[in-house]
Amino acid sequence: MDSKPIGRRIKLAREAKKLTQEQLAEIVDLSPMHVSVLERGQKPPKLETMIKLANILDVSGDYLLQDVITHSKAIPATEITLLINSLPENEQNRILQSVRAYVEAYSCETK
């Protein structure tokens, strides 16, 4: 299992929650160095740690493990949510308006 993509998603989710590595480490009861190792993909998290991270970071296990889980459909939506949540509120609203317009236009085309 390649741990680097898992680490990148942990980092993305942590940053979306506006947590530092030190803050996340304290919440998950790990050392900041261990969080850094996980985020760089140098080793995969243990199951217990993965569950804590998913719960604290408000992401699914599917999202964190998407490279090894092949039957998840919510992964793109989760990643989009994390990316949008990392932006200022006015930019989030602009993206939401754009997505609404796109979905409306798409719906009209497919009818």
MITINU-664483 format. One line per field, with one value per residue: residue number from 1; z negated, y, x negated of N, C-alpha, C in turn. Coordinates in steps of 0.001 Angstrom, whole numbers, plus 500000, padded with zeros to 6 digits. Example, Ala and Ser with C-alpha at 12.3 -4.5 7.8 and 13.67 -1.06 7.14 Angstrom:
k c(1  2) $
n.pz c(492200  492920) $
n.py c(494310  497750) $
n.px c(486810  487150) $
ca.pz c(492200  492860) $
ca.py c(495500  498940) $
ca.px c(487700  486330) $
c.pz c(492200  492130) $
c.py c(496700  500030) $
c.px c(486800  487100) $
end
This chain:
k c(1  2  3  4  5  6  7  8  9  10  11  12  13  14  15  16  17  18  19  20  21  22  23  24  25  26  27  28  29  30  31  32  33  34  35  36  37  38  39  40  41  42  43  44  45  46  47  48  49  50  51  52  53  54  55  56  57  58  59  60  61  62  63  64  65  66  67  68  69  70  71  72  73  74  75  76  77  78  79  80  81  82  83  84  85  86  87  88  89  90  91  92  93  94  95  96  97  98  99  100  101  102  103  104  105  106  107  108  109  110  111) $
n.pz c(500000  500908  499021  499361  500841  498947  496796  497946  498145  495464  494589  496181  495175  492516  492814  493911  491703  490342  488547  486869  487241  484720  483103  484092  483449  480653  480170  481262  479763  480409  481285  482570  484487  485325  486606  488700  490038  490872  492585  494575  495702  494969  493404  492965  491149  488142  487679  485512  485200  487722  487609  485522  486740  488986  487711  486223  488206  489722  492023  494286  493887  496346  497940  496947  497547  500272  502345  501935  501529  503551  504022  503390  503627  502707  502589  504442  503813  501116  501234  502741  500969  498827  500079  500797  498269  497287  498269  498167  496930  498784  501221  501154  501436  504043  505530  504930  506169  508822  509187  508814  511051  513086  512643  513056  515789  516903  516227  517784  520346  520469  520505) $
n.py c(498825  502157  504780  507500  508977  508717  510095  512672  513271  513240  515464  517487  517403  518085  520691  521885  521908  523791  523192  522833  520673  520083  520630  518721  516417  516485  516181  513647  512159  511666  512106  515229  514722  512154  512625  514174  512256  510516  512237  512687  510273  508278  506130  504020  504876  503201  501148  502034  504660  505666  505665  507509  509798  510124  510644  512993  514738  514929  513330  510579  507114  505929  508090  508653  506249  505821  504837  502163  501197  500227  500599  502980  505794  508362  509766  511849  513984  514413  515252  517604  519111  519432  520939  523265  524157  525103  527598  531212  532493  534111  533264  530614  530892  531941  529754  527927  529177  528994  526208  525582  526900  525440  522824  523324  524107  521748  519975  520991  520452  517674  516935) $
n.px c(499149  499392  498403  498124  500216  502274  501191  501044  503766  504513  503068  504268  506902  506395  505403  507661  509300  508015  505945  502826  499952  499061  501310  503142  501725  501796  504550  505036  503393  500690  497218  495974  494021  494700  497147  496181  494630  496672  498128  496265  496238  494510  494984  497842  500854  501851  504782  506418  505460  506085  508880  509311  508201  509904  512359  511770  510957  513183  513679  514221  513321  513100  512337  509754  508503  508727  507110  506847  509354  511896  514604  515932  518046  518256  515925  514879  516648  516087  513416  513698  515254  513437  511423  512845  513652  511282  511004  511615  514781  516247  515198  515952  518707  518820  517919  519943  522148  521297  521238  523926  525013  523778  524818  527527  527495  526508  528552  530630  529658  529704  532304) $
ca.pz c(500000  501002  497935  499701  501078  497675  496060  498554  497798  494042  494520  496768  494226  491344  493181  494076  490346  489802  487432  487093  486939  483264  482560  484434  482667  479283  480165  481594  478800  481089  481282  483815  485432  485886  487554  489857  490727  491540  493675  495663  496251  494667  492894  492881  489784  487635  487804  484445  485536  488912  487154  484802  487713  489777  486859  485855  489408  490387  493339  494220  494097  497803  498458  496596  498116  501604  503251  501692  501504  504931  504164  502747  504571  502089  502497  505057  503064  499889  501566  503139  499736  498095  500803  500685  496877  496987  498853  497446  497120  500026  502329  501066  502016  505500  506065  504816  507236  510088  509247  509037  512450  513910  512488  513729  517232  517235  516122  518950  521526  520462  520548) $
ca.py c(500000  503406  505653  508920  509615  508760  511211  513945  513532  513603  516855  518335  517457  518839  522100  522363  522145  524854  522655  522598  519291  519973  520555  517411  515414  516510  515637  512217  511557  511261  513176  515991  514035  511030  513204  514549  511001  510054  513149  512504  508937  507420  504896  504151  504890  501996  501239  502892  506031  506032  505953  508789  510871  510310  511288  514343  515565  514913  512696  509147  506179  505775  509215  508484  505008  505639  504097  500725  500843  500459  500693  504169  506797  509687  510326  513174  514991  514698  516059  518932  519791  519834  522027  524476  524611  525763  528941  532202  532315  534736  532398  529431  531275  532058  528395  527357  529762  528414  524807  525608  527269  524305  521735  523750  524033  520325  519387  521431  519773  516243  516690) $
ca.px c(500000  498650  498854  498002  501523  503003  500596  501463  505165  504529  502601  505309  508015  505929  505343  509041  509813  507167  505164  501404  499570  498966  502669  503688  500996  502312  505914  504999  502479  499462  496225  495986  493145  495449  498095  495378  494285  497892  498468  495297  496428  493377  495577  499302  501367  502513  506239  506950  505087  506867  510238  509256  507982  511129  513363  511348  510853  514499  513599  514521  512221  512997  511562  508344  507964  509292  506230  506962  510776  512327  516055  516479  518534  518303  514577  514726  517405  515344  512241  514178  515656  512234  510769  513659  513625  510014  511046  512426  516223  516732  514792  516812  519998  518644  517847  521287  522962  520831  521668  525383  525246  523349  525782  528755  527262  526376  529896  531401  529112  529988  533763) $
c.pz c(500000  499973  498292  500010  499804  496851  496604  498182  496314  493899  495052  495798  492983  491650  493381  492725  489630  488523  487828  486828  485422  482623  482847  483605  481240  479205  480361  480630  479502  480919  482588  484892  486095  486905  488836  490691  491500  492752  494853  496280  496005  494020  492788  491422  489408  487711  486756  484731  486728  488509  486408  485776  488510  488953  486540  487061  490208  491830  493179  494355  495582  498399  498180  497314  499568  502576  503073  501609  502870  505081  503481  503799  504011  502083  503186  504290  501785  500184  501972  501899  498963  498774  500652  499260  496515  497522  497967  497827  498419  501248  502326  501715  503531  506145  506029  505915  508594  510254  509488  510497  513376  513851  513188  515255  517681  517229  517320  520222  521609  520504  521956) $
c.py c(501236  504387  507132  509582  509717  509943  512559  514281  513868  515072  517810  518501  518252  520334  522689  522653  523239  524422  522579  521120  519084  519838  519195  516318  515336  515868  514122  511443  510892  512376  513959  515332  512869  511520  513592  513323  510474  510923  513032  511116  508003  506109  505090  504200  503524  502221  502178  504367  506527  506420  507289  509954  511168  511042  512734  515274  515616  514416  511215  508329  505946  506877  509017  507299  504783  504892  502591  500251  501200  500709  501903  505202  508209  510394  511683  514270  515368  515581  517472  519741  520279  521007  523332  525026  525324  527195  529905  532056  532930  533901  531107  529720  531412  530679  527744  527891  529171  526983  524737  525912  526111  523174  522078  523639  522569  519657  519752  520710  518317  515926  516515) $
c.px c(499105  499212  498819  499348  502369  502503  501003  502901  505311  504132  503666  506480  507625  505922  506740  509684  509016  506446  503700  501117  499525  500352  503298  503026  501537  503699  505908  504101  501286  498444  496352  495116  493880  496477  497354  495011  495496  498213  497502  495393  495279  493809  497078  499751  501945  504022  506829  506660  505889  508290  510279  509105  509245  512182  513012  511362  512151  514423  513917  513244  512001  512132  510076  507710  508361  508394  506341  508403  511345  513820  516668  516876  518474  516955  514455  515465  516680  514141  512643  514557  514442  511537  511537  513622  512330  509963  511826  513905  516732  516349  515616  518165  519917  518616  519226  522200  522583  521316  523174  525704  524872  524372  527092  528616  527177  527738  530758  530954  529535  531478  534243) $
end
